[in-house]
Amino acid sequence: MKAREFDRRKHGLAHRRWTEQERRIVWRGLTGRFALAIEPLIGTVFMALLTWGIVYRAQHVASDATLIKIAWIFALGAIAFAGYFVAVLVAPIVAYLHTFRPIYILDGYVRYREPDAESRSDASGYAAALFADRALAGEWEWLGERRLPNATIPALVEFSLYAGIHKIDGRATGVLPDEDLPLLAIGIATRHGRRIDL
């Protein structure tokens, strides 16, 4: 994505705020991921308490002074679990924070192109929002079952910098599901995907 070119021109684009329903969908995804992150959180607390207990006992019980030699093993375990906890939550927290940024509305073009050598294995290509003069506003990898053809079509596009294209000519692309998510967003990945007829 040519971020510098887009940043220079985005101030002239129409934009809107995320609706409460759209933000709630992303929030549900975040809470679902937090439900998965409980395991590493518990592991972090458990390993940290073991480390603290070993250090405390080694300092207060003379016969166990040599226990301090193994405390670092549990400290490393606590650090590893904490890293896992953060890794599980980074993407959904970033996604939720991006719901406070605008969704841009662009009357221009949508350009589809086939996957290239740098594409993910499950990508079906790329979709780009283009200004009316066909300059690139942003391009995102497109996930789906059907391979995207090389095509450019005139369209009214709604997109956000983080999530990509939300709507093309008023039709949802599947970036966000149309209905509300189930509690903790369990099972959503198998039910939804980006979909748009070309």
Secondary structure, DSSP 8 states (H G I E B T S, - for coil): --HHHHHHHGGGSEEE---HHHHHHHHHHHHHHHHHHHHHHHHHHHHHHHHHHHHHHHHH-GGGGGGGGGHHHHHHHHHHHHHHHHHHHHHHHHHHHGGGS-EEEEEEEEEEE---TTS-TTEEEEEEEE-TT--EEEEEEEESSS---SEEEEEEEEEETTTEEEEETTEE-SSS-SS---GGGTTHHHH-------
